[in-house]
Amino acid sequence: MLRRTLLELAEEPGLLMPVVPGTDVVIGDGYCLVRGLRWATVERVRLADDTVSPTIEEVRELARSFELPHVTWWLGECTRPDGLAERLEAIGFEPDPDQPHMTSLTLEGPPAGEPAVEVQRVETLDDYLRARELDWEVWHVPEDEREKQREIQRDAWPAIAADERVVHYTAYLDGEPAGFARVVFATDAAVLMGGSTLPEARGRGVYTSLVHARWRDAVARGTPRMAVSAGPMSTPILEKLGFQAIGSVRLLRDRL
């Protein structure tokens, strides 16, 4: 039962985030649509065979109403019906160009290694915006998108700061911000959501230190376990820290 719970937490990260200005969560019959500024994901997919086609059309209509260019479906171990990813590919869905595959992992003991750099929790709006800028830099977010996100994130900060489940961290190398990470503390585990290190700071323990910081806070909250769905860059690092793979997630994009 715990394994399935951890899988669900790893496979449905969008449903754990607080709804803030510019975002929304639509609860459908057998699915959930998580909307951001220019993107949307379909998560917690639990469909009967005969409801797949009408659900696809329903999701497309929702996405068009939000003026979104595409929707990405998260299809993991808990997805139903079996074989849904293959069915969607057969009708034209494409592997997500940014992240086509993720590995679901868990950790139920202290991570290996030792923290090597200073990590601080984000406590102020300025710190939060600085951390997000670092994250956008790592992921090469275009400037026009950053400009929109700055306004949205500034408006969202009061709701984020008030939600005690969500914590952001900044890692410092030689006194300068070098890494960003986020965690959501669910009832059964701490769910890692996002971790990024500036290219020039990689290989110096920044990512490892961010994992240790989140583990310490998870233990302090009485949930000494972590779950995550990670991409191919993060998965090998997490496995070296002791995370165990328990499943995989395929991300398929439906271009509208």
C-alpha positions, 0 to 999 in steps of 0.5 A: 500500500505504501509503495502505491502511495509513493508511486502516486505522489511521484507520478502526480506532482502537479496536484500537490502544488498550491493553486496560485494566480496563473494556475488552475487544477480541473478535476475531470472524470478519471483525470486531472488537468493541471494548468500553468501559464503556457502549459498543462499536464494531465495527471492521475489518469484512471480511465475505462477503455471506452472513455479514452476517446471522449476524454481526449476530446474533453481535455483538448477542449479545455486546453483550447479554452485556456489558449494552450498550444499543447497538453502533456499527459503523465502516464505511469505505473498507476495509469489506467487503462493498461497500454494507454501510452501506446494507444495515444502514440498510435493516434499522434501523441508525441514524446515530450521534447523536453522530458519524454521519460522520468523514473519514479524513485523513493528514499527511506533512509538518510541520503549517502554522502555529506552536504558540501555547500550552504543551503538556506530556505527561501523566506522572502519574496526577493529570495524567492525571485532570485531562486526562480531566476536561477532555475530559469537560467538553468532551463534556458527559459526565454526572456519573454517567458521570464518577464511574464513569470516574474509578475506571476511569481510575485503575485503568487508569493503570498499564497506560496509563503502561507502554504507550510507544505511547500518549501524552496531552497537556495544553495550557495557556492562561494557565497553566490547562489548556485542551486535551487530546489523545492519540496512538498511535504505530503502526509506520507512523504516529502515529494521532491519537485525541481532541483537545478544547479548552474552549469559552472557549479556542477560536480561540487556537491550542490545537488547533493546538499539540496537533497540533504537539506530536504531530507533533514526537513522531512525527518523533522516533520515526521515523514522520513521518506522521499519520493520523486519522478526524475529525468535522466540527468537527476536519476543517476545522482539520486541513485548514488545517494541511495534512491531506489527506482520503483517505476517510470513515467512516460510524458506524451505531448498532444499538440493542439 
